[in-house]
Amino acid sequence: MKRRKFLKNSSAVTAGLISVPILASCQETKPEKSISTANSEGIKPIAICTWDFHNATAKAWKVLKDGGSSLDAIEQGVMIEEADVNNQTVGKGGRPDRDGNVTLDACIMDKDSNCGAVLCMQNIAHPISVARKVMEDTPHVMLAGKGAEQFAYEKGFEKTNLLTEQSKKEWLEWKKTSKYETIINIENHDTIGMLAIDKDGDIAGGCTTSGMSYKFAGRVGDSPIIGAGLFVDNEIGGATATGVGEEVVRTVGSFLIVELMRQGKSPQEACEEGVKRIMAKNKDREDFQIGFIAINKNGETGGYCIHPGFSYSMFTEEGQINHPSDSYLKA
């Protein structure tokens, strides 16, 4: 049963009222000082993602090149990393929480400000696809824990053991000291956030992660939180984040960056301001990493981080490029 039909006919409409104002708020606000979109020549297929996940942007670009939607490009692009067991920060093979359970978070957002997310979900290899099902087939925005897992089974997803031998071995070694550290550009390299514009100029975004290594059971960061780890406004642009999610949540970072672009800032300027807002709330603290990327309606991009070492991958008709990001703190 499709989302709109469900909302119209089901007796569960009341339950959906929580999510409806959220979506409405995304749609009703008009830009006071929007970037210019009159020149459609600036709009062309493009995919960008956090870090150098070149296989992910290559897959997204193939979808876009073949005429696919930005939403399909996002889903299929990040699924590449979710399936890569050598990537221990996303999907199957992700590092577990301190109890040894791999829990996954993801969200997705389309051109119409529809969005879906799953939080702290176990045993499902592709949380981005479950998040899309939440968006399209329920009146809700977020499903968490066992509820998200059960929903996935009902939608035909298979139960999968997400803990690989490599991740299990490292977890058992960690338990000897149980020391929690956020190692710059290592433990915080924990997310793939992706943004895309298709041939029609429509923007979509997605974000997926296994979260911080050896986190407390039940911990959820910014990645599946609409407005924090990801935000898209098809009139303006989109932004997504990586790093210590608690700090991104505190400033609603991705929403902030899109709003700054609405006020006329470039993606680069908006990302820089987003990082500066976080650092203003963390005076004399330099022990964590945050990276933002953004794209506007004209296909202009930007990226900025706290510490050197962050980069973002971009794929256009000119080919694939990895962009090292400038940083708030210098080497």
N, C-alpha and C positions, 0 to 999 in steps of 0.2 A: 504494500500500500504506500503510495507516494506521500511525501510530506504535506503538501497543500490539501490533498484529499483527506488525509488524516485529521488535519486541523479543522476542516470544515464539517466533517461528519461524525467524528469520534466523540464519545462522552468524556474522553480524557483531555478535552481542550483546556480545562482548568489547569492541568499539570503543565501544559505548554505555555501558559501565560508568563512563566518565569523567563523563557527564552525569547518570547515575542518582543518585549520592550528592548531587549539588547539588540536585536536585529533592526528594530525600528530606529533606534538611536543612531545606528550606523548609517541609515539611509536618509534620515530627515535633515541632518545638518548640512547646510549649503556653504560652500567655501566663501569666505569674506574676501580673500585675495588669492585666488587660485592661480596655479601655473597656467601658462598659455597652452591650450590644446588645439588652437585653430590650425596650426601647421601639421597636418596628419603625416607629412613626410618623415617626421621624427619618430613616428610610431612604427615599429617593425618587430617581428618575432625576436625574442631574446629570453634567455634563461640565465639566472645567476643563483649561486648558492654559497653558503658559508664554507670556509676552508677549501682545500684543493681536491674536492670530490669530483674529479674530471669525468669519471664514468657516469655520475649522476646527471651532470649538465649535458653530456653527450646524448644520453637517452632522452632527456627532456627536449633537446634540440631536434632530435629525430621526429618526435611527435609533432613539434611545431612546424618543422619543414614539410611534413606530410599533410599539413592543414588541420592538425588536431587543435583542440582547445587548450588554453592555458591550464585549466583545471586537470585535464588528462595528463598534460606534460608534467605538472607538479607531482601527481600521484605516481606515475610511472618512473619519474626521475628519482625520487627519494626511496622508492622501493628497491632500487639497486643497492643502496647502502644498507637498508634493513636486512637484505638477504646475504650480505657479505659477512661471513663469520670472522674474517680477519679484522673487521672494524669492530672493536670492542666497546664502542660508545653508542651504537645504534642497533636496534633489532636483535636478531638471533646472534648469540655470541657476545652480547653486551655484558658488562661486568655487573654482578649482582649487588643487592643491598647487603648490609652486615649480617643478615640471617641466611644469606645464600640464595635468595630468590631474585630472578631477573624480572623487573617490572618496567614496562614501557609506557611512554607518554607520546601523544601526537595530536596535532590539530591541522585543520585545512580550512581555507576561506576562499569563496568564489567572487566573481565579478559583481554579484548582486548583494554582497554582504551576508550571504548565507554562510554559516560556519558550523563545524562539528569538531568534537574532541573526545579523546579517551585518556584516562589518567590511571596510573598505577595498575595497568592491565598485565596479567601473566598469561603465558602459554599460547600467545598469538603472535606470529612472526611479522605481520604487516599491520601495525597499528594505524598507519596513515589511511589504509583502505577501510578499516573499521570506522575511523573518524569520518570518512566521507559517507559511509552508510548512516551514521548518526545524523549527519547533516541532511541527507536526502530522504531518509526513511522514517524519521521520528520527529516529534515536535520539540525535541530538546537540543541543546547545544553540547552538553557534556554528559558522559557516562563514566563511572569510576569503578575500579576494583572488580569484584566478582560480577557486578551487574554488567560492566562493559564486556567481560569475558563471556558471560552467558549470552549476551546479545550477539557477539561474534559467532558463537556456535549456531545460533538460530539463523544467522545469515549465511551459513555454509562454510565458515572458516574452520580449518583443521587445528586440533590441539597439537602443539609442537613443544618439545623440550628446548628451551632457549639457552640453557646453561651448557656451554661447550666445555670440553675437557681443559682447554687452555684457560678459560675464565675461572673455572672451578679450582684449578691448580693455583692461580694467582690469589684467589680469595682465601684459600686455606693457608697460604703463606702470609697473607695480610693478618689473619686471625692471631698469629703468634704475638703481634704487638697491638693490633686493633687501633693503630694510630691514624687519625683522620687528617689528611692534608689536601689542600687544593693546589696542586703543582701547576704552575703557569704553563699554559699551552700543552699540557699533557692530560691531567685529569679533567681540565676544563674543556678539552677538545671533545665535547660530549654531545654535539647536536649537529644535524644538518637542517638548516633553514633554507628554503628555496622560494624564489619569486620568478614569475614568468609573464610575458606579454605575448599574445598570439596575433595572428594575421589581422584580426578584427580590432586590435588595440585593446583587448580585454585582459585584465590583470587577475591573477590568482596567486595564492601562496600556501605553503605547507611547512610544517616543522615536526621533526620526529627524533626521539632520543631514548636511551636507556638511563639517562640521568647520571648524577654523580656516583662514582664508584663507592660502594660500601656505605651508602647513605642509610639513615634510619629507615626502618620499614615504614612505608606509607608516605615517604617524602615525595613531594611533587614540586618541581621548579617552575620556571617561566614558560617552558617550551609548549605545553598544551593550553596555555592561558591566552585566550584571544585578547589582544591589546598589549600584552606583555611580551611573550615570545614571538608573536606574529600579529600583524594587522594589515588589512588591504582596504583601500577605498578606490574604487574604479575611476572616480573623477580625478583623483590626485596621484596615487601611487601606493607602494607597499613597503613594509620594513619587517625584518626578522632579526633575531638575536642569538648569540651563543655565549657560553661562559657561566658564571655563578648566577644562577637564575633568581635567587633571592633578591639580589640587587637590582635586577631588571624589573622584577615585580614592584619594587618600591617606587619606581618612577613611571610605571606603565610604559616602558621604554619604546616599544614599537608604535603604539598609538601616538605617543609624543612626537616621534620622528615624522609620521605622516601628517600630523597637525602642523608641524613646523614647515613642511613642504607646502601645505595648504596656505600658509601665510607668506609664501614666496621664496623660502630657502631652497637651495639646490639639495639633491640627495646627500652630497658630501657635507655641506654645511649642517644639514639636519642631523646626520650621524655624529658629527663632531659635538654638536650641542647636546645630543643625547648622552654621550659619554661624560661630558662636563657636568651635567646635572647629577649623574651618579657619583662622580668624584667629589662634588660639593657636599654630598651627604656622607662621605667617607674621608673626612679630613685626616691627614697623616696615616692613611692606610693604603698600602700598595701590594697587598698579598693575594690579589685575585685578578682574574682577567674577564673582560667583557668585550665582545665584538658585535658591531651592528653592520648590516648592509641594507641598502634601500634602493628603490627604483622609482622614477616618476613616470607620468603618463607619456612623456616623450621618449622614454627609453634611456634616459640619463641615469647613471648609477653612482653609488658612493659607498664607502666603507671606512670604518674607524674603530679603534680599539684602545684599551688602556696600555697594555704592554706590547712591544714589538713582537712580531711572530705570527699574527693573524693575517689571513688572506681570504680572498673570495674568487671563485671560479665563474667565468662568464662565457657563454656560447652564443654567437650571432652568425649571420651569413658570412662574416669575415673569418670565422673560425673560433677556436677556443683559446682563451687567455686566462692566466692566473694573475690576479691583481694583489700584490703585497699591500697591506693596509698601513697607512700612517697611524701613529699612536700618540696618545696623551703623554705618556712617559717615554723617554728616549733611552736607547741602549747605553 
